[in-house]
Amino acid sequence: MEGNQILDTQYLDINFNGIYIMAQKEDSSIVYFDINGKEIEDNKYESLLKTDNENYFIGIDQEGRYHIVDKNNEILLQDSYTYIEYLFKDYFIAAKDNSLLGIIDLKGNIKIDFQYEVLQKMEHTQILVAKKLVENKIELYTNNLDEFYEKENLSLSIKENKYIQAYSKEETKYFDFNGNELENTQIFQNKLYSKIKNGKWGFVDINGNVIIDFLYDRTTEFTKQGYAGIKIGNKWGVIKEDGSVIIEPIYEIETGNLAPEFAGIYYKVYYGYGESYYTDEVKD
C-alpha cells in the first residue's frame, strides 16, 4: 500500500495463496514467497491460509490435501483431509474423501461425525449449524459441541441482531447467541403472545391467561403495530390485539420455510435478491 516493490517484474504470473505469493518463472517453474517477498525454500504447501486463531494455519499441499500447521510451519495433525476450516477453540470443520463434513480437534479426534453436507458457524453467534440436505434437517450445536435442537424443514434467522428465530410449520423457537432457549415473553414487549395447546394455537397475556382461544392451526407473534397472522388449513388471515379479525384466513402465502409477515391487511411477498413487497392479493 506504500508502493514498495515486493517482487521484481520478471514473472509470467503471480497469485496470492493465503499468506503465500506464488510466482511462475519463464521456464514455468513455481517459486513461493512470503508476503514480504522473501523466498520460501523447501516449501511444503501450495497455499497457507490464516485462521481466526493466530496459532493455527491451514496448509494445502500440491495434492490438494489439507493440514493444520503452526506458526513455524510445523504440522500439528499428521492425518490429511480433503477440507479443513478453523471453527473455534481447538476445533476444526473437516472432510474426508466422501466430502461429508464433521468436527475434529487438534489430535484428529472426531468430535462430531462426518455426516453433514453443510457445517458452519452462524454469523455473529457461537452457534454451529449442521445440515443434512437429503433429510432437509438442521441440527444446532453450542460451542462446546453439545446438540441443543434439531428440526426438519427449519428456517433460521437472526432478528434485530439480538436473538435467533428457528421457524418451522409446527413451532417457533427462540435462542440467544449461545444456544440458550428464550421464551417469546422475554423477547417481545407485546400485550399478547402466540401459544400452542393440544395442537392448536391462540394468544395469552404475559401471565399466561388465555385471551384469544386456541382455534388456529398456526399463529405468528404480534407486530409492534398490533397485527398477527392466524392460519386455518393452508390459508392465513390477520388479527388485531383486541381479538378482532380484520381479514379472515383467505391468503395462500408462499414463504418457503420463512414465517409470514403482516402489516394490516397486507402480507409480505419475497421475489428474490432480498427484495420484497406487501400485497392483499388473493390467489384463485
Rosetta silent file (secondary structure, phi, psi, omega in degrees, C-alpha in Angstrom):
SEQUENCE: MEGNQILDTQYLDINFNGIYIMAQKEDSSIVYFDINGKEIEDNKYESLLKTDNENYFIGIDQEGRYHIVDKNNEILLQDSYTYIEYLFKDYFIAAKDNSLLGIIDLKGNIKIDFQYEVLQKMEHTQILVAKKLVENKIELYTNNLDEFYEKENLSLSIKENKYIQAYSKEETKYFDFNGNELENTQIFQNKLYSKIKNGKWGFVDINGNVIIDFLYDRTTEFTKQGYAGIKIGNKWGVIKEDGSVIIEPIYEIETGNLAPEFAGIYYKVYYGYGESYYTDEVKD
SCORE:     score description
SCORE:     0.000 S_00000001
   1 L     0.000  -21.944  176.938    0.000    0.000    0.000 S_00000001
   2 L   -87.779   -2.922  179.266    3.023    2.277    0.421 S_00000001
   3 L    89.006    5.175  177.536    4.195    1.465   -3.104 S_00000001
   4 L   -70.201  138.090 -179.691    7.184   -0.630   -2.051 S_00000001
   5 L   -83.534  122.532 -178.454    8.115   -3.273   -4.607 S_00000001
   6 L   -88.042  -44.752  178.788    7.869   -6.783   -3.135 S_00000001
   7 L  -127.443  147.577  175.050    8.908   -8.798   -6.218 S_00000001
   8 L   -67.155  156.884  179.042   10.768   -7.818   -9.370 S_00000001
   9 L   -83.983   74.032 -177.154    8.816   -7.678  -12.632 S_00000001
  10 L  -135.281    8.818 -173.281   10.220  -10.913  -14.024 S_00000001
  11 L  -110.915  147.946  179.038    7.402  -13.431  -13.607 S_00000001
  12 L   -72.771  -30.647 -177.203    4.827  -14.730  -16.053 S_00000001
  13 E  -156.144  146.153  176.636    2.134  -14.930  -13.406 S_00000001
  14 E  -135.799  130.966  177.870    1.667  -14.062   -9.722 S_00000001
  15 E  -134.400  150.322  174.910   -1.081  -15.309   -7.430 S_00000001
  16 E   -98.326  122.882  177.031   -1.810  -14.971   -3.745 S_00000001
  17 E  -117.051   87.514 -174.959   -2.451  -18.278   -1.977 S_00000001
  18 E    68.164 -122.385  178.748   -3.363  -17.325    1.540 S_00000001
  19 L   -96.864   11.143  175.136   -0.246  -15.743    3.057 S_00000001
  20 E  -102.868  150.269  168.964    1.965  -17.098    0.258 S_00000001
  21 E  -109.094  123.168  179.910    2.816  -15.450   -3.031 S_00000001
  22 E  -105.883  118.761 -176.864    3.087  -17.959   -5.860 S_00000001
  23 E  -118.600  135.869 -179.561    5.146  -16.717   -8.812 S_00000001
  24 E  -103.499  123.756  178.474    5.664  -18.501  -12.140 S_00000001
  25 L   -79.644  173.092 -179.527    9.029  -18.106  -13.855 S_00000001
  26 L   -65.027  -25.803  177.616    9.604  -18.031  -17.606 S_00000001
  27 L   -86.742   12.294  178.402   10.636  -21.696  -17.517 S_00000001
  28 L    74.431    0.345  176.100    7.178  -22.431  -15.959 S_00000001
  29 L   -73.069  155.281 -176.493    8.694  -23.358  -12.585 S_00000001
  30 E  -109.397  134.878  176.509    6.921  -22.069   -9.478 S_00000001
  31 E  -122.681  140.150 -179.603    8.570  -20.094   -6.684 S_00000001
  32 E  -110.357  141.411  177.727    6.922  -19.261   -3.359 S_00000001
  33 E  -131.576  156.038  169.789    7.442  -16.107   -1.304 S_00000001
  34 L   -82.264 -178.625 -172.973    6.064  -14.798    1.948 S_00000001
  35 L   -72.110   -7.326  175.712    4.122  -11.541    1.973 S_00000001
  36 L   -97.579    0.979  178.234    7.362   -9.584    2.421 S_00000001
  37 L    89.273   10.840  177.689    8.867  -11.055   -0.729 S_00000001
  38 L   -85.965  128.978 -178.103   11.240  -13.492    0.987 S_00000001
  39 E   -67.303  138.343  179.074   11.584  -16.754   -0.919 S_00000001
  40 L   -99.956  114.586 -179.208   10.351  -19.849    0.916 S_00000001
  41 L   -90.729  153.845  179.633   12.702  -22.765    0.413 S_00000001
  42 L    50.357   48.221 -175.548   11.687  -26.406    0.720 S_00000001
  43 L   -71.838  133.249 -178.373    8.059  -25.344    0.632 S_00000001
  44 L   -93.122  -19.044 -168.892    5.570  -27.995    1.719 S_00000001
  45 L  -127.078  147.493  173.782    2.392  -26.234    0.699 S_00000001
  46 L   -80.142  -29.977  179.958    0.855  -24.685   -2.358 S_00000001
  47 E  -145.719  143.747  176.690   -1.239  -22.428   -0.149 S_00000001
  48 E  -130.781  119.376 -171.796   -1.117  -21.401    3.505 S_00000001
  49 E  -109.130  136.612  172.792   -4.259  -19.812    4.946 S_00000001
  50 E   -69.849  156.870  171.710   -4.673  -17.696    8.033 S_00000001
  51 L  -125.097  177.628  177.649   -7.365  -18.593   10.561 S_00000001
  52 L   -72.825   -8.143  176.184   -9.138  -16.585   13.269 S_00000001
  53 L  -110.460  119.680 -174.868   -6.648  -18.128   15.711 S_00000001
  54 L   -64.395  -13.748 -179.014   -3.115  -16.768   15.295 S_00000001
  55 L   -85.420  -13.864 -173.424   -1.654  -20.096   16.431 S_00000001
  56 L  -124.593  139.678  172.329   -3.135  -22.128   13.577 S_00000001
  57 E  -127.622  157.193  175.085   -2.806  -22.067    9.807 S_00000001
  58 E  -108.199  116.271  178.266   -4.348  -24.294    7.161 S_00000001
  59 E  -100.032  133.950  177.452   -1.802  -25.686    4.713 S_00000001
  60 E  -115.469  117.844 -176.348   -2.881  -27.083    1.341 S_00000001
  61 L   -83.135 -178.917 -175.623   -0.281  -29.282   -0.336 S_00000001
  62 L   -66.306  -17.873  177.520    0.323  -29.891   -4.045 S_00000001
  63 L   -93.198    3.747  178.611   -2.121  -32.807   -3.994 S_00000001
  64 L    80.482   14.699  178.490   -4.895  -30.623   -2.616 S_00000001
  65 L   -89.910  144.431 -175.887   -4.796  -32.228    0.844 S_00000001
  66 E   -99.409  143.422  179.816   -5.413  -30.018    3.884 S_00000001
  67 E  -138.300  152.785  172.438   -3.244  -29.896    7.014 S_00000001
  68 E   -98.371  124.880 -177.455   -3.248  -27.984   10.309 S_00000001
  69 E  -129.832  162.254 -179.775    0.091  -26.257   10.884 S_00000001
  70 L   -99.608 -171.086 -177.892    1.531  -23.845   13.469 S_00000001
  71 L   -61.060  -28.936 -177.228    3.365  -20.515   13.162 S_00000001
  72 L   -92.824   14.615  178.235    6.624  -22.318   12.393 S_00000001
  73 L    68.849   19.047  178.135    5.090  -24.262    9.516 S_00000001
  74 L   -90.839  138.227 -178.433    5.176  -27.469   11.550 S_00000001
  75 E   -72.404  126.736  178.099    2.341  -29.956   11.036 S_00000001
  76 L   -92.885  -23.510 -179.022    0.140  -30.265   14.108 S_00000001
  77 L  -130.649  115.255 -173.732   -2.054  -33.002   12.687 S_00000001
  78 L   -69.424  -37.011 -179.456   -0.376  -35.765   10.682 S_00000001
  79 L   -67.749  147.741 -179.922   -3.529  -37.062    9.029 S_00000001
  80 L  -112.223  158.900 -174.934   -4.637  -35.160    5.928 S_00000001
  81 E  -135.785  163.713  175.978   -8.116  -34.215    4.776 S_00000001
  82 L   -81.974  -12.957  176.350   -9.869  -33.048    1.637 S_00000001
  83 E  -161.606  139.405  172.355  -11.011  -29.943    3.514 S_00000001
  84 E  -142.974  137.352  176.205  -10.233  -28.215    6.833 S_00000001
  85 E  -140.276  132.164  177.851  -11.588  -24.948    8.209 S_00000001
  86 E   -66.545  137.255 -178.704  -10.897  -23.460   11.648 S_00000001
  87 E  -106.220  -78.725  173.627  -14.067  -23.272   13.765 S_00000001
  88 E  -165.084  167.757 -175.339  -13.357  -22.074   17.327 S_00000001
  89 L    51.396 -126.706  175.281  -11.314  -23.122   20.380 S_00000001
  90 L  -111.135   34.232 -177.361   -9.248  -26.125   19.165 S_00000001
  91 E  -109.924  146.902 -178.714  -11.977  -27.433   16.855 S_00000001
  92 E  -135.960  139.680  167.877  -11.935  -27.643   13.069 S_00000001
  93 E   -77.602  134.160 -176.759  -14.520  -28.392   10.402 S_00000001
  94 E  -145.488  161.080  176.031  -13.105  -31.145    8.209 S_00000001
  95 E  -137.428  141.930  172.313  -13.983  -33.531    5.393 S_00000001
  96 L   -93.682 -159.417 -174.569  -12.590  -36.887    4.381 S_00000001
  97 L   -67.693  -23.082 -179.821  -12.727  -38.429    0.926 S_00000001
  98 L   -83.648   -0.668  174.766  -16.537  -38.744    0.900 S_00000001
  99 L    73.225   -3.714  174.798  -16.777  -34.922    1.251 S_00000001
 100 L   -74.359  144.657 -172.616  -19.198  -35.089    4.192 S_00000001
 101 E   -96.988  147.429  174.281  -18.295  -32.656    6.942 S_00000001
 102 E  -149.856 -171.664 -179.826  -17.618  -33.243   10.628 S_00000001
 103 E  -120.236  133.671  175.734  -15.669  -31.730   13.516 S_00000001
 104 E  -125.531  163.458  171.324  -12.197  -32.771   14.673 S_00000001
 105 E  -105.649 -173.146 -175.427   -9.788  -31.482   17.302 S_00000001
 106 L   -63.106  -24.915 -179.245   -6.024  -30.914   17.028 S_00000001
 107 L   -91.861    1.293 -179.867   -5.310  -34.595   17.671 S_00000001
 108 L    86.440    4.180  176.983   -7.685  -35.733   14.962 S_00000001
 109 L   -66.134  134.521  179.802  -10.302  -36.974   17.406 S_00000001
 110 E   -81.614  115.959 -179.533  -13.732  -36.917   15.806 S_00000001
 111 E   -93.755  -33.264  172.938  -15.968  -34.693   17.921 S_00000001
 112 E  -135.881  127.962 -174.085  -18.932  -34.704   15.510 S_00000001
 113 E   -58.131  154.181  176.790  -19.228  -37.472   12.913 S_00000001
 114 E   -77.586   92.369 -174.832  -18.703  -36.817    9.215 S_00000001
 115 E  -146.099    8.006 -173.582  -22.372  -36.788    8.183 S_00000001
 116 E  -118.298  142.491  173.195  -23.285  -33.273    7.042 S_00000001
 117 L   -81.745  -28.714  178.798  -23.333  -31.589    3.644 S_00000001
 118 E  -130.369  132.876  178.997  -23.246  -28.146    5.291 S_00000001
 119 E  -148.655  116.567 -175.900  -21.482  -27.284    8.555 S_00000001
 120 E  -158.637  156.694  175.352  -20.817  -23.694    9.604 S_00000001
 121 E   -83.171  131.851  178.467  -20.841  -21.227   12.475 S_00000001
 122 L   -68.806  128.576 -172.964  -23.830  -18.914   12.392 S_00000001
 123 L   -55.171  135.666  177.207  -22.532  -15.394   11.827 S_00000001
 124 L    70.070   10.687 -178.534  -22.134  -13.230   14.958 S_00000001
 125 L  -129.144  177.222  172.089  -23.053  -16.161   17.234 S_00000001
 126 L  -107.351   26.405 -177.252  -21.469  -19.142   18.969 S_00000001
 127 L   -99.456  133.487  175.847  -23.955  -21.490   17.291 S_00000001
 128 E  -101.351  125.740 -178.011  -22.880  -24.273   14.940 S_00000001
 129 E  -105.820  120.886 -179.320  -25.381  -25.077   12.180 S_00000001
 130 E  -118.361  127.491 -175.223  -25.251  -28.612   10.722 S_00000001
 131 E  -120.310  132.698  169.139  -27.425  -29.514    7.726 S_00000001
 132 E  -106.901  103.077 -169.963  -28.408  -32.877    6.274 S_00000001
 133 L   -68.945  -36.292 -178.717  -29.708  -31.859    2.877 S_00000001
 134 L   -63.238  -42.069  179.411  -31.252  -35.200    1.887 S_00000001
 135 L   -85.238   -7.453 -175.084  -33.359  -35.271    5.053 S_00000001
 136 L    52.779   46.061 -176.687  -33.819  -31.468    4.948 S_00000001
 137 E  -118.831  140.513  174.733  -32.853  -31.443    8.623 S_00000001
 138 E  -116.594  134.060  174.773  -30.903  -28.847   10.615 S_00000001
 139 E  -118.621  138.192 -177.502  -29.122  -29.630   13.870 S_00000001
 140 E  -113.611  136.227 -178.984  -27.823  -26.880   16.172 S_00000001
 141 E  -126.272  149.801  171.534  -24.793  -27.168   18.453 S_00000001
 142 L   -79.948  176.229  178.445  -23.241  -24.928   21.112 S_00000001
 143 L   -75.870   -1.564  168.311  -19.549  -24.019   21.004 S_00000001
 144 L   -94.340    6.734  178.480  -18.988  -26.951   23.383 S_00000001
 145 L    65.908   31.760  173.104  -20.364  -29.135   20.571 S_00000001
 146 L   -96.034  125.155  177.877  -23.491  -30.071   22.522 S_00000001
 147 E   -72.903  131.939 -179.199  -26.544  -30.529   20.324 S_00000001
 148 E  -124.651   -7.744  177.511  -29.474  -28.486   21.632 S_00000001
 149 E  -164.770  143.960  172.501  -32.053  -28.518   18.824 S_00000001
 150 E  -146.877  147.311 -177.445  -32.910  -30.337   15.609 S_00000001
 151 E  -164.199  144.867  172.546  -35.788  -29.998   13.205 S_00000001
 152 E   -84.878  153.375  176.960  -36.774  -30.794    9.641 S_00000001
 153 L    51.277   51.553 -174.303  -37.814  -28.014    7.261 S_00000001
 154 L  -105.639  140.269  173.685  -36.359  -25.377    9.557 S_00000001
 155 E  -115.041  130.297  179.940  -35.614  -21.742    8.784 S_00000001
 156 E  -112.509  138.443  175.796  -33.041  -19.847   10.866 S_00000001
 157 E  -152.880  147.681  175.303  -32.698  -16.093   11.039 S_00000001
 158 E   -93.618  125.554 -176.403  -31.089  -13.509   13.300 S_00000001
 159 E  -108.042  126.894  174.955  -33.616  -10.900   14.397 S_00000001
 160 L    53.568   23.188 -178.972  -32.663   -7.342   15.348 S_00000001
 161 L    54.878   29.833 -176.609  -29.139   -8.633   15.997 S_00000001
 162 L  -124.261  -32.527 -175.034  -30.442   -9.825   19.384 S_00000001
 163 E  -153.453  166.233  178.834  -31.768  -13.379   19.057 S_00000001
 164 E  -105.749  131.295  173.795  -32.161  -16.352   16.715 S_00000001
 165 E  -103.788  124.605  176.562  -35.554  -17.371   15.382 S_00000001
 166 E  -111.710  107.125 -171.838  -35.971  -21.040   14.414 S_00000001
 167 E  -113.037  131.848  171.388  -39.213  -21.321   12.470 S_00000001
 168 L  -136.819  175.175 -179.068  -40.955  -24.436   11.187 S_00000001
 169 L   -66.547  -24.545 -175.784  -44.542  -25.249   10.283 S_00000001
 170 L   -92.927  -28.590 -173.049  -45.061  -26.866   13.688 S_00000001
 171 L  -162.124  164.463  171.849  -43.359  -24.407   16.046 S_00000001
 172 E  -125.425  126.904  177.655  -41.216  -21.347   16.553 S_00000001
 173 E  -116.539  151.725  177.936  -38.237  -21.450   18.897 S_00000001
 174 E  -126.477  139.910 -179.050  -36.036  -18.594   20.055 S_00000001
 175 E  -137.662  149.966  169.614  -32.412  -18.809   21.209 S_00000001
 176 L   -81.392 -178.773 -172.006  -29.734  -16.396   22.333 S_00000001
 177 L   -75.631   -2.105  174.452  -26.362  -16.377   20.579 S_00000001
 178 L  -106.301    0.256  177.367  -25.022  -19.073   22.929 S_00000001
 179 L    96.779    5.685  176.995  -27.875  -21.519   22.287 S_00000001
 180 L   -78.934  132.408 -178.350  -29.965  -20.845   25.387 S_00000001
 181 E   -73.410  139.516  178.591  -33.687  -21.067   24.675 S_00000001
 182 E  -116.523  145.853  173.093  -35.721  -17.896   25.178 S_00000001
 183 L   -84.692  152.502  179.130  -39.455  -17.534   25.742 S_00000001
 184 H   -61.486  -27.147  177.806  -41.383  -15.155   23.492 S_00000001
 185 H   -70.461  -18.432  176.242  -42.251  -13.141   26.603 S_00000001
 186 H   -82.660  -18.503 -172.888  -38.525  -12.483   27.095 S_00000001
 187 H  -102.463  -48.782 -172.847  -38.149  -11.093   23.588 S_00000001
 188 L   -98.854  147.107  175.422  -41.288   -9.179   22.691 S_00000001
 189 L  -109.696   68.156 -176.766  -42.957   -6.383   24.616 S_00000001
 190 L  -108.715  168.380  172.281  -46.469   -7.151   23.468 S_00000001
 191 L   -78.174  -34.361 -177.012  -49.857   -7.276   25.112 S_00000001
 192 L  -130.164  155.907 -176.889  -50.404  -10.811   23.776 S_00000001
 193 E  -134.153  140.895  178.486  -48.169  -13.754   22.890 S_00000001
 194 E   -67.683  139.626 -179.269  -48.584  -16.677   20.500 S_00000001
 195 E  -152.122  147.930  177.504  -49.004  -20.051   22.211 S_00000001
 196 E  -111.338  142.416  176.784  -49.851  -23.657   21.264 S_00000001
 197 E  -148.910  123.899  179.166  -52.014  -26.033   23.302 S_00000001
 198 L    53.700   38.628  175.562  -53.141  -29.517   22.290 S_00000001
 199 L    82.935   -1.169  178.754  -52.068  -28.879   18.697 S_00000001
 200 E  -119.668  154.723 -174.109  -53.999  -25.608   18.323 S_00000001
 201 E  -112.589  145.328  174.297  -52.764  -22.029   18.544 S_00000001
 202 E  -153.110 -155.848 -177.714  -54.091  -18.965   20.322 S_00000001
 203 E  -136.396  140.498  178.164  -52.854  -15.982   22.321 S_00000001
 204 E  -125.733  163.565  173.438  -52.174  -15.426   26.016 S_00000001
 205 L   -86.189 -177.509 -173.741  -51.120  -12.430   28.086 S_00000001
 206 L   -65.993  -19.119  177.736  -47.764  -12.204   29.850 S_00000001
 207 L   -92.425    1.844  178.257  -49.197  -14.079   32.842 S_00000001
 208 L    89.158    3.925  177.611  -50.360  -16.983   30.679 S_00000001
 209 L   -73.573  132.951 -178.842  -54.057  -16.116   30.763 S_00000001
 210 E   -72.482  121.427  179.585  -55.860  -17.151   27.566 S_00000001
 211 E  -106.780  -42.047  174.906  -57.109  -14.044   25.783 S_00000001
 212 E  -120.558  119.923 -168.260  -57.751  -15.418   22.282 S_00000001
 213 E   -61.170  162.895 -178.188  -58.786  -19.051   22.337 S_00000001
 214 E   -80.582   84.505 -173.215  -56.810  -21.915   20.782 S_00000001
 215 E  -116.241   -9.010 -165.748  -58.695  -22.023   17.475 S_00000001
 216 E  -113.845  156.977  178.412  -55.964  -21.846   14.849 S_00000001
 217 L   -81.915  -15.819  177.337  -53.571  -24.210   13.079 S_00000001
 218 E  -170.609  147.622  173.403  -50.746  -21.632   13.370 S_00000001
 219 E  -138.190  163.440  171.895  -50.207  -18.082   14.547 S_00000001
 220 L  -112.377  171.035  172.920  -47.417  -15.516   14.456 S_00000001
 221 L   -74.853  154.523  175.894  -46.364  -13.038   17.111 S_00000001
 222 L   -70.038  140.873  174.064  -47.973   -9.603   17.057 S_00000001
 223 L   -76.823  172.341  177.485  -46.007   -6.882   15.342 S_00000001
 224 L   -63.664  -22.300  178.223  -45.257   -3.563   17.039 S_00000001
 225 L   -85.401   -4.529  174.073  -48.242   -2.207   15.108 S_00000001
 226 L    92.418   26.903  179.797  -50.509   -4.784   16.756 S_00000001
 227 E  -121.258  143.284  175.803  -51.131   -7.328   13.940 S_00000001
 228 E  -138.647  155.971  177.236  -50.587  -11.089   13.899 S_00000001
 229 E   -88.776  143.235  174.920  -51.183  -13.875   11.413 S_00000001
 230 E  -128.089  136.383 -174.037  -53.754  -16.615   12.025 S_00000001
 231 E  -123.888  132.858  171.176  -53.853  -19.785    9.948 S_00000001
 232 E  -127.826  123.142 -173.612  -56.653  -22.269    9.306 S_00000001
 233 L    65.658 -124.549  178.881  -55.818  -25.132    6.958 S_00000001
 234 L  -110.728   19.997 -177.096  -53.392  -23.709    4.413 S_00000001
 235 E  -122.839  145.328 -176.900  -54.723  -20.143    4.472 S_00000001
 236 E  -109.720  147.726  169.678  -53.706  -17.129    6.538 S_00000001
 237 E  -131.393 -171.762 -176.279  -55.658  -14.205    7.925 S_00000001
 238 E  -132.245  137.805 -179.635  -54.861  -11.262   10.185 S_00000001
 239 E  -127.521  150.467  176.122  -55.994  -10.488   13.731 S_00000001
 240 E   -99.542  165.037 -176.550  -55.562   -7.426   15.983 S_00000001
 241 L   -64.513  -20.630  177.910  -54.542   -7.451   19.621 S_00000001
 242 L   -83.426    3.056  177.392  -58.094   -6.666   20.695 S_00000001
 243 L    92.899   -4.813 -179.869  -59.177  -10.002   19.193 S_00000001
 244 L   -80.926  131.644  178.464  -60.905   -8.594   16.124 S_00000001
 245 E   -86.696  115.406 -178.684  -60.209  -10.449   12.890 S_00000001
 246 E   -90.775  -22.232  172.885  -59.569   -7.867   10.169 S_00000001
 247 E  -141.208  119.037  174.850  -59.006  -10.467    7.439 S_00000001
 248 E   -64.180  157.355  179.807  -60.401  -13.984    7.654 S_00000001
 249 E   -61.991   98.229 -179.788  -57.946  -16.726    6.574 S_00000001
 250 E  -130.202  -11.146 -175.430  -58.079  -16.312    2.770 S_00000001
 251 E   -89.950  126.930  168.722  -54.418  -15.790    1.827 S_00000001
 252 L   -97.142  105.350 -170.741  -52.344  -18.662    0.439 S_00000001
 253 L  -106.560  123.488  177.488  -48.859  -17.383    1.210 S_00000001
 254 L   -96.154  103.500  179.151  -45.746  -18.957   -0.296 S_00000001
 255 L  -121.480    7.251 -173.391  -42.864  -18.207    2.071 S_00000001
 256 L    65.312 -126.131  177.042  -40.957  -21.490    1.918 S_00000001
 257 L   -97.239    6.238 -177.188  -39.800  -22.092    5.473 S_00000001
 258 L   -82.081  150.720  175.374  -39.967  -18.410    6.423 S_00000001
 259 L   -73.411  135.375  177.795  -42.501  -17.039    8.886 S_00000001
 260 L   -68.482  150.927  179.729  -45.150  -14.913    7.138 S_00000001
 261 L  -124.034  142.516 -174.594  -45.196  -11.202    7.953 S_00000001
 262 E  -129.436  146.037  173.129  -48.240   -8.933    8.064 S_00000001
 263 E  -136.763   97.673 -174.312  -48.886   -5.179    8.019 S_00000001
 264 L    64.301 -128.037 -179.108  -52.577   -4.528    8.498 S_00000001
 265 L   -85.786    3.095 -174.414  -54.466   -6.347    5.753 S_00000001
 266 E  -103.980  150.810  174.877  -51.272   -6.864    3.735 S_00000001
 267 E  -122.969  156.082 -173.252  -48.791   -9.733    3.703 S_00000001
 268 E   -87.543  136.488  178.437  -45.160   -9.737    2.641 S_00000001
 269 E  -120.384  129.908  176.357  -44.032  -11.325   -0.624 S_00000001
 270 E  -100.349  133.897  179.530  -40.391  -12.158   -1.391 S_00000001
 271 L  -129.130   27.025  171.666  -39.334  -12.194   -5.029 S_00000001
 272 L   101.584  155.628  177.661  -35.593  -12.807   -4.889 S_00000001
 273 L    58.007   28.255  178.729  -32.327  -10.969   -4.252 S_00000001
 274 L    77.888    4.088 -178.227  -33.631   -9.836   -0.857 S_00000001
 275 L   -89.439  150.330 -178.822  -36.398   -7.787   -2.448 S_00000001
 276 E  -154.948  166.022  173.008  -39.978   -7.835   -1.171 S_00000001
 277 E  -152.416  168.421  177.928  -43.282   -6.018   -1.271 S_00000001
 278 E  -109.993  144.978 -178.072  -46.650   -6.133    0.533 S_00000001
 279 E  -149.488  161.391  171.988  -49.937   -7.104   -1.090 S_00000001
 280 L  -117.266   23.681 -177.752  -53.529   -8.073   -0.315 S_00000001
 281 L   -65.620  134.912  175.286  -53.805  -10.272   -3.396 S_00000001
 282 L  -107.546  121.206 -177.577  -55.991  -13.362   -3.000 S_00000001
 283 L   -78.218  145.704  178.168  -54.923  -16.245   -5.240 S_00000001
 284 L   -70.660    0.000    0.000  -57.509  -18.180   -7.206 S_00000001
